[in-house]
Amino acid sequence: MTKLPLENRVALVTGGTGGIGTAICKRLAKEGAVVIAADRHAPNVELPEGIFFHDLDVTQEDSVTKLMDSVEYNQGQIDILVNAAGIEIEKTIEDTSLDDWNRIFAVNVTGTFLVSKYALPLMRKTGAGSIINFGSYDGFIADPQLAAYCATKGAVHALTRAMACDHGPENIRVNAICPGYIDTPMLQSFFGDSGDIESLQQAVRDVHPMRRYGTPDDIAGLVNWLAGDEARYASGQLWVLDGGLTAQVQQMRL
């Protein structure tokens, strides 16, 4: 029987029951990994074989350490960490309250820091590991009224590079995936619920060279590659996955 690429590996995915997180969990499990889907929200469907849910609030240190204790007891190690938990706030800085600002940094940045910090000892047990953070194309350029979100993603980009430098000598690779428009509930929230939504959605598709926005499975494919041995020399990089959106001069489309 052919061995699966990620067989005998343990993957932890934060935000594991969200739109992108669910696709990632399913893909990693399909490739043979034992997957822990960690999230504040329990799945509303039965999980496929090889995927296990664990409650997690990435902003709370005791919640993170409790999860790591559970993983150490039940699986004994972590080979792959995907920091996919994240939220979006659609405001300018003038409209963003301090509570808004602290909340989005707590989830998107502090959550990435805390989960990575406490996963590292479990990665060292196997002598290797792959950490995959979630940045955004909004960490390079900006959409209107996403000021705090853009700031958090820029922070994740910098943190990813720093982690790659610090832990590369331990054979722990760290990369970030930077999605563009991906068809998730978060994207639908960005579109809103009034007016001609379909026309707006089509206009967004048309601004992409590929004339579509991405799917969670598109993201899961890149996660799978970065998690596996074929990406053994890939570290410290920000992988933009946006259908060519940021490759073009936008003014040429006017």
VOBA-1610 file (N, C-alpha, C; in pm, whole numbers, padded with zeros to 5 digits, always signed):
BEGIN
Met+00085-00120+00000Met+00000+00000+00000Met+00089+00124+00000Thr+00060+00218-00089Thr+00140+00340-00100Thr+00122+00429+00022Lys+00233+00475+00076Lys+00229+00564+00191Lys+00184+00702+00147Leu+00092+00760+00223Leu+00045+00895+00193Leu+00151+00998+00231Pro+00155+01112+00161Pro+00263+01210+00182Pro+00276+01260+00325Leu+00164+01276+00397Leu+00169+01330+00533Leu+00136+01226+00639Glu+00150+01101+00603Glu+00121+00993+00697Glu+00214+01002+00818Asn+00158+00972+00937Asn+00231+00975+01064Asn+00267+01116+01109Arg+00207+01217+01048Arg+00230+01355+01092Arg+00105+01411+01158Val+00128+01502+01249Val+00019+01565+01323Val+00012+01712+01285Ala-00107+01756+01245Ala-00128+01894+01204Ala-00227+01962+01297Leu-00194+02082+01339Leu-00284+02165+01419Leu-00324+02285+01334Val-00455+02305+01319Val-00508+02414+01236Val-00596+02501+01323Thr-00554+02625+01350Thr-00642+02718+01422Thr-00742+02778+01323Gly-00857+02818+01375Gly-00963+02860+01285Gly-01009+02741+01200Gly-00997+02623+01257Gly-01014+02500+01180Gly-01155+02468+01138Thr-01255+02539+01190Thr-01393+02514+01145Thr-01445+02628+01058Gly-01360+02725+01025Gly-01400+02834+00935Gly-01397+02790+00790Gly-01427+02883+00701Gly-01435+02849+00559Gly-01304+02797+00503Ile-01195+02870+00527Ile-01064+02826+00480Ile-01010+02714+00568Gly-01029+02726+00699Gly-00978+02624+00792Gly-01034+02486+00765Thr-01163+02478+00735Thr-01225+02348+00707Thr-01162+02283+00586Ala-01141+02361+00480Ala-01080+02307+00358Ala-00938+02259+00386Ile-00863+02333+00467Ile-00727+02294+00502Ile-00727+02162+00579Cys-00814+02152+00680Cys-00821+02030+00760Cys-00852+01909+00673Lys-00948+01923+00584Lys-00986+01811+00498Lys-00872+01770+00406Arg-00800+01868+00351Arg-00691+01835+00259Arg-00576+01766+00332Leu-00539+01816+00449Leu-00429+01756+00523Leu-00464+01614+00568Ala-00589+01595+00610Ala-00633+01461+00648Ala-00632+01366+00528Lys-00673+01416+00413Lys-00672+01336+00290Lys-00530+01290+00255Glu-00432+01373+00289Glu-00293+01340+00260Glu-00229+01256+00368Gly-00309+01217+00469Gly-00260+01122+00568Gly-00232+01175+00706Ala-00240+01306+00728Ala-00210+01363+00858Ala-00325+01340+00957Val-00289+01331+01084Val-00387+01343+01191Val-00405+01493+01217Val-00528+01541+01212Val-00553+01685+01213Val-00635+01725+01334Ile-00588+01827+01406Ile-00666+01887+01514Ile-00721+02019+01463Ala-00852+02028+01451Ala-00920+02151+01410Ala-00953+02230+01536Ala-00880+02335+01561Ala-00896+02412+01684Ala-00969+02543+01653Asp-01075+02568+01728Asp-01158+02685+01699Asp-01247+02714+01819Arg-01302+02834+01824Arg-01400+02867+01927Arg-01537+02810+01893His-01559+02780+01766His-01689+02733+01721His-01681+02586+01682Ala-01763+02505+01745Ala-01765+02363+01713Ala-01819+02343+01571Pro-01774+02239+01501Pro-01825+02214+01365Pro-01972+02178+01369Asn-02047+02221+01265Asn-02190+02191+01260Asn-02221+02065+01180Val-02116+01995+01138Val-02131+01867+01068Val-02032+01769+01127Glu-02056+01641+01104Glu-01964+01539+01153Glu-01830+01550+01080Leu-01723+01546+01157Leu-01590+01561+01098Leu-01547+01433+01029Pro-01477+01444+00916Pro-01426+01326+00848Pro-01325+01251+00934Glu-01298+01128+00898Glu-01201+01048+00970Glu-01064+01116+00969Gly-01001+01117+01085Gly-00867+01174+01096Gly-00865+01319+01141Ile-00983+01381+01158Ile-00992+01521+01204Ile-01061+01523+01340Phe-01000+01592+01435Phe-01052+01599+01571Phe-01067+01745+01611Phe-01182+01779+01668Phe-01207+01917+01711Phe-01156+01940+01852His-01102+02060+01875His-01065+02103+02009His-01099+02250+02023Asp-01169+02283+02131Asp-01203+02423+02157Asp-01077+02505+02183Leu-01070+02623+02122Leu-00953+02709+02139Leu-00989+02855+02122Asp-00945+02937+02216Asp-00948+03083+02202Asp-00802+03127+02189Val-00761+03165+02069Val-00619+03196+02044Val-00571+03319+02120Thr-00664+03398+02174Thr-00624+03520+02246Thr-00593+03494+02392Gln-00620+03372+02439Gln-00605+03341+02582Gln-00493+03239+02602Glu-00391+03277+02676Glu-00275+03191+02695Glu-00313+03058+02758Asp-00403+03060+02857Asp-00438+02934+02923Asp-00514+02841+02830Ser-00591+02896+02737Ser-00660+02814+02638Ser-00560+02747+02543Val-00457+02822+02507Val-00354+02767+02417Val-00274+02658+02487Thr-00232+02682+02611Thr-00153+02581+02682Thr-00236+02456+02711Lys-00364+02473+02737Lys-00453+02357+02757Lys-00460+02273+02631Leu-00471+02338+02516Leu-00471+02265+02389Leu-00341+02188+02370Met-00227+02254+02394Met-00099+02188+02374Met-00081+02069+02468Asp-00131+02080+02591Asp-00126+01966+02683Asp-00205+01848+02628Ser-00322+01878+02569Ser-00405+01775+02511Ser-00337+01708+02392Val-00278+01790+02305Val-00209+01735+02188Val-00091+01649+02232Glu-00016+01696+02330Glu+00099+01619+02377Glu+00055+01485+02434Tyr-00055+01485+02508Tyr-00105+01361+02569Tyr-00160+01264+02464Asn-00236+01316+02368Asn-00306+01230+02272Asn-00224+01197+02147Gln-00149+01296+02096Gln-00073+01273+01972Gln+00079+01273+01994Gly+00124+01340+02097Gly+00265+01336+02133Gly+00356+01432+02060Gln+00305+01497+01955Gln+00392+01583+01873Gln+00307+01674+01787Ile+00371+01775+01728Ile+00311+01856+01621Ile+00415+01866+01510Asp+00376+01831+01390Asp+00463+01842+01274Asp+00428+01963+01188Ile+00299+01999+01188Ile+00249+02106+01101Ile+00159+02196+01184Leu+00185+02324+01180Leu+00097+02422+01246Leu+00048+02521+01142Val-00083+02537+01133Val-00143+02635+01044Val-00219+02737+01128Asn-00170+02859+01131Asn-00234+02967+01207Asn-00334+03040+01117Ala-00453+02980+01103Ala-00554+03034+01011Ala-00662+03116+01081Ala-00662+03121+01214Ala-00764+03199+01285Ala-00745+03347+01255Gly-00855+03415+01226Gly-00844+03558+01197Gly-00981+03624+01187Ile-00984+03754+01211Ile-01107+03832+01198Ile-01077+03956+01116Glu-01183+04023+01071Glu-01170+04144+00991Glu-01260+04253+01050Ile-01211+04375+01053Ile-01290+04491+01095Ile-01290+04591+00980Glu-01407+04630+00937Glu-01420+04714+00817Glu-01445+04860+00859Lys-01336+04928+00894Lys-01345+05066+00939Lys-01216+05140+00907Thr-01226+05272+00897Thr-01106+05356+00894Thr-01053+05365+01037Ile-00931+05419+01055Ile-00882+05430+01192Ile-00965+05528+01273Glu-01025+05628+01206Glu-01107+05725+01279Glu-01229+05660+01340Asp-01283+05560+01271Asp-01401+05490+01320Asp-01368+05368+01405Thr-01241+05332+01410Thr-01199+05213+01486Thr-01178+05251+01632Ser-01250+05182+01721Ser-01232+05208+01864Ser-01106+05137+01913Leu-01059+05176+02030Leu-00944+05107+02088Leu-00976+04961+02114Asp-01099+04933+02156Asp-01139+04794+02176Asp-01135+04716+02045Asp-01180+04777+01934Asp-01170+04714+01802Asp-01025+04681+01770Trp-00940+04781+01789Trp-00798+04767+01756Trp-00734+04654+01837Asn-00758+04655+01968Asn-00698+04553+02054Asn-00752+04414+02021Arg-00879+04406+01987Arg-00940+04277+01957Arg-00880+04216+01830Ile-00869+04293+01724Ile-00820+04236+01599Ile-00672+04201+01609Phe-00595+04280+01685Phe-00455+04243+01705Phe-00443+04119+01794Ala-00534+04106+01890Ala-00532+03989+01979Ala-00553+03860+01901Val-00648+03862+01807Val-00677+03741+01729Val-00572+03719+01622Asn-00548+03819+01539Asn-00466+03799+01418Asn-00316+03793+01446Val-00270+03867+01545Val-00125+03874+01571Val-00088+03799+01699Thr-00149+03838+01811Thr-00116+03771+01936Thr-00152+03623+01929Gly-00261+03589+01864Gly-00298+03449+01849Gly-00193+03370+01774Thr-00140+03427+01667Thr-00033+03362+01591Thr+00091+03344+01679Phe+00124+03447+01756Phe+00238+03441+01847Phe+00220+03332+01954Leu+00105+03331+02020Leu+00084+03239+02131Leu+00084+03093+02086Val+00010+03065+01980Val+00000+02925+01935Val+00136+02877+01885Ser+00208+02961+01813Ser+00340+02923+01765Ser+00437+02901+01882Lys+00433+02990+01978Lys+00522+02982+02095Lys+00510+02847+02164Tyr+00385+02804+02187Tyr+00365+02682+02264Tyr+00363+02556+02178Ala+00359+02572+02047Ala+00370+02456+01958Ala+00515+02417+01935Leu+00607+02510+01946Leu+00748+02484+01915Leu+00808+02366+01993Pro+00783+02355+02124Pro+00841+02240+02195Pro+00791+02106+02141Leu+00667+02100+02094Leu+00613+01976+02039Leu+00667+01949+01898Met+00710+02053+01829Met+00774+02034+01699Met+00916+01981+01715Arg+00985+02027+01817Arg+01124+01985+01838Arg+01134+01835+01865Lys+01025+01775+01909Lys+01028+01631+01938Lys+01055+01548+01814Thr+01018+01599+01698Thr+01038+01524+01574Thr+01159+01575+01495Gly+01219+01682+01541Gly+01337+01735+01474Gly+01308+01815+01349Ala+01183+01849+01327Ala+01145+01925+01207Ala+01004+01977+01226Gly+00966+02073+01141Gly+00830+02122+01147Gly+00804+02227+01041Ser+00677+02249+01015Ser+00636+02353+00920Ser+00526+02437+00984Ile+00552+02566+01000Ile+00452+02660+01051Ile+00406+02745+00933Ile+00276+02752+00917Ile+00218+02828+00806Ile+00124+02933+00865Asn+00165+03058+00859Asn+00085+03168+00909Asn-00004+03223+00798Phe-00101+03306+00839Phe-00188+03368+00740Phe-00172+03519+00743Gly-00106+03567+00638Gly-00102+03710+00611Gly-00215+03745+00517Ser-00188+03839+00427Ser-00288+03880+00330Ser-00222+03968+00226Tyr-00282+03974+00107Tyr-00233+04076+00013Tyr-00255+04215+00072Asp-00348+04226+00169Asp-00370+04353+00238Asp-00256+04387+00334Gly-00158+04299+00348Gly-00038+04334+00422Gly+00066+04402+00335Phe+00042+04403+00202Phe+00131+04471+00106Phe+00068+04600+00054Ile-00059+04590+00016Ile-00136+04705-00031Ile-00260+04714+00056Ala-00351+04804+00028Ala-00465+04822+00118Ala-00595+04836+00042Asp-00699+04774+00098Asp-00836+04800+00056Asp-00891+04911+00144Pro-00987+04989+00093Pro-01046+05095+00174Pro-01116+05040+00298Gln-01108+05112+00406Gln-01178+05084+00530Gln-01140+04949+00592Leu-01013+04915+00579Leu-00962+04794+00645Leu-00831+04826+00718Ala-00822+04945+00776Ala-00695+04993+00829Ala-00637+04900+00934Ala-00716+04862+01035Ala-00663+04778+01143Ala-00630+04639+01090Tyr-00712+04586+01002Tyr-00686+04455+00942Tyr-00555+04457+00866Cys-00534+04559+00784Cys-00409+04570+00709Cys-00289+04575+00803Ala-00303+04647+00912Ala-00194+04659+01007Ala-00160+04524+01069Thr-00261+04445+01101Thr-00234+04314+01160Thr-00163+04222+01061Lys-00201+04229+00936Lys-00141+04139+00838Lys+00005+04179+00809Gly+00033+04309+00809Gly+00171+04352+00798Gly+00255+04300+00915Ala+00195+04298+01034Ala+00265+04245+01151Ala+00292+04095+01137Val+00194+04021+01087Val+00214+03877+01066Val+00324+03850+00965His+00331+03933+00860His+00438+03916+00761His+00576+03931+00827Ala+00592+04033+00909Ala+00720+04057+00975Ala+00751+03946+01075Leu+00650+03903+01150Leu+00668+03797+01248Leu+00709+03667+01180Thr+00650+03639+01065Thr+00683+03516+00991Thr+00831+03512+00955Arg+00882+03621+00903Arg+01023+03625+00865Arg+01114+03609+00987Ala+01076+03675+01097Ala+01157+03665+01218Ala+01159+03523+01272Met+01044+03458+01273Met+01035+03319+01319Met+01119+03227+01231Ala+01114+03250+01100Ala+01192+03167+01008Ala+01341+03178+01037Cys+01387+03298+01067Cys+01528+03319+01099Cys+01566+03252+01231Asp+01481+03265+01330Asp+01511+03211+01463Asp+01510+03058+01466His+01419+02997+01394His+01396+02852+01411His+01440+02768+01291Gly+01493+02834+01188Gly+01549+02759+01077Gly+01659+02662+01119Pro+01750+02702+01212Pro+01854+02609+01256Pro+01799+02482+01322Glu+01673+02485+01365Glu+01610+02367+01424Glu+01532+02286+01320Asn+01547+02322+01193Asn+01475+02256+01084Asn+01324+02279+01094Ile+01289+02394+01147Ile+01148+02435+01151Ile+01130+02549+01052Arg+01050+02521+00951Arg+01027+02620+00845Arg+00905+02705+00880Val+00910+02832+00845Val+00798+02922+00872Val+00770+03004+00747Asn+00648+02997+00699Asn+00603+03073+00582Asn+00469+03136+00611Ala+00429+03229+00528Ala+00295+03288+00537Ala+00228+03282+00401Ile+00102+03246+00402Ile+00019+03254+00282Ile-00058+03386+00289Cys-00057+03458+00176Cys-00119+03591+00170Cys-00230+03589+00066Pro-00350+03549+00105Pro-00459+03538+00008Pro-00510+03673-00038Gly-00568+03673-00156Gly-00647+03785-00203Gly-00794+03759-00171Tyr-00881+03783-00267Tyr-01024+03760-00247Tyr-01053+03610-00253Ile-01102+03554-00142Ile-01134+03412-00133Ile-01282+03400-00097Asp-01350+03310-00163Asp-01495+03293-00145Asp-01525+03228-00010Thr-01540+03311+00091Thr-01569+03267+00228Thr-01677+03357+00287Pro-01733+03320+00403Pro-01828+03409+00470Pro-01769+03546+00500Met-01636+03553+00527Met-01574+03684+00551Met-01582+03772+00428Leu-01561+03713+00310Leu-01572+03790+00186Leu-01715+03837+00164Gln-01811+03751+00189Gln-01950+03790+00169Gln-01989+03903+00264Ser-01932+03902+00385Ser-01956+04011+00479Ser-01897+04141+00426Phe-01781+04132+00360Phe-01718+04250+00302Phe-01806+04309+00191Phe-01873+04222+00114Phe-01961+04271+00008Phe-02086+04339+00064Gly-02126+04302+00186Gly-02246+04361+00245Gly-02371+04288+00204Asp-02486+04346+00238Asp-02614+04278+00212Asp-02718+04372+00151Ser-02674+04480+00090Ser-02769+04572+00029Ser-02720+04612-00110Gly-02812+04650-00196Gly-02776+04690-00332Gly-02762+04570-00424Asp-02703+04595-00538Asp-02685+04491-00639Asp-02556+04414-00609Ile-02568+04318-00518Ile-02451+04244-00471Ile-02388+04163-00583Glu-02469+04102-00669Glu-02415+04019-00776Glu-02330+04101-00873Ser-02374+04223-00903Ser-02295+04308-00991Ser-02162+04345-00927Leu-02165+04371-00796Leu-02043+04401-00723Leu-01949+04281-00724Gln-02005+04163-00700Gln-01923+04043-00700Gln-01860+04019-00837Gln-01936+04042-00942Gln-01883+04023-01077Gln-01774+04125-01108Ala-01792+04247-01061Ala-01691+04349-01082Ala-01560+04310-01013Val-01571+04250-00896Val-01451+04204-00825Val-01386+04090-00901Arg-01464+03998-00951Arg-01407+03890-01032Arg-01334+03947-01155Asp-01396+04043-01219Asp-01341+04096-01344Asp-01210+04172-01326Val-01186+04225-01206Val-01062+04300-01185Val-00942+04207-01172His-00968+04077-01154His-00861+03978-01148His-00822+03934-01289Pro-00695+03919-01320Pro-00656+03864-01449Pro-00719+03729-01479Met-00743+03647-01375Met-00804+03516-01395Met-00956+03521-01395Arg-01011+03642-01374Arg-01156+03666-01379Arg-01234+03583-01277Arg-01174+03557-01165Arg-01246+03491-01056Arg-01173+03521-00926Tyr-01242+03505-00812Tyr-01168+03505-00688Tyr-01148+03361-00643Gly-01065+03344-00541Gly-01021+03211-00505Gly-01123+03134-00423Thr-01090+03007-00402Thr-01173+02919-00320Thr-01089+02870-00203Pro-01153+02824-00096Pro-01077+02765+00014Pro-00988+02648-00031Asp-01034+02573-00130Asp-00951+02462-00178Asp-00823+02510-00245Asp-00828+02629-00309Asp-00706+02686-00365Asp-00603+02711-00255Ile-00650+02763-00143Ile-00561+02789-00029Ile-00509+02658+00029Ala-00598+02561+00043Ala-00560+02432+00102Ala-00451+02364+00020Gly-00454+02382-00111Gly-00351+02322-00196Gly-00213+02376-00165Leu-00203+02508-00144Leu-00073+02568-00111Leu-00030+02529+00030Val-00124+02525+00123Val-00091+02479+00258Val-00033+02338+00253Asn-00098+02252+00176Asn-00053+02113+00166Asn+00091+02106+00114Trp+00122+02187+00014Trp+00258+02186-00040Trp+00359+02235+00064Leu+00327+02347+00130Leu+00419+02403+00229Leu+00437+02310+00348Ala+00335+02229+00376Ala+00343+02137+00489Ala+00433+02018+00460Gly+00450+01983+00334Gly+00515+01858+00298Gly+00661+01870+00263Asp+00720+01756+00230Asp+00864+01749+00205Asp+00908+01818+00077Glu+00819+01834-00020Glu+00858+01901-00143Glu+00896+02047-00119Ala+00846+02103-00008Ala+00877+02243+00026Ala+00987+02252+00131Arg+01073+02150+00139Arg+01170+02141+00248Arg+01270+02256+00251Tyr+01285+02330+00139Tyr+01379+02443+00136Tyr+01307+02577+00135Ala+01176+02574+00151Ala+01094+02697+00148Ala+01072+02747+00290Ser+01126+02863+00321Ser+01105+02921+00453Ser+01126+03071+00448Gly+01056+03141+00536Gly+01070+03286+00546Gly+01005+03363+00433Gln+00913+03298+00361Gln+00854+03361+00243Gln+00707+03397+00265Leu+00664+03497+00190Leu+00525+03543+00192Leu+00464+03505+00057Trp+00382+03402+00056Trp+00329+03344-00067Trp+00196+03409-00102Val+00198+03500-00199Val+00076+03569-00240Val-00005+03477-00332Leu-00131+03458-00296Leu-00220+03373-00375Leu-00346+03454-00405Asp-00345+03525-00519Asp-00451+03622-00545Asp-00498+03625-00690Gly-00472+03517-00765Gly-00518+03514-00904Gly-00457+03621-00992Gly-00340+03672-00953Gly-00274+03775-01032Gly-00318+03917-01003Leu-00403+03934-00901Leu-00460+04067-00873Leu-00353+04173-00852Thr-00253+04143-00769Thr-00153+04245-00736Thr-00038+04250-00836Ala-00045+04168-00941Ala+00060+04172-01044Ala+00036+04281-01147Gln-00084+04334-01150Gln-00121+04428-01256Gln-00128+04572-01206Val-00114+04665-01297Val-00134+04806-01266Val-00284+04834-01273Gln-00344+04865-01160Gln-00490+04876-01155Gln-00544+04988-01246Gln-00464+05095-01262Gln-00512+05207-01344Gln-00538+05165-01488Met-00473+05061-01534Met-00491+05017-01672Met-00629+04957-01696Arg-00702+04931-01586Arg-00835+04873-01600Arg-00945+04980-01600Leu-00905+05106-01587Leu-01005+05213-01585Leu-01057+05242-01725
//
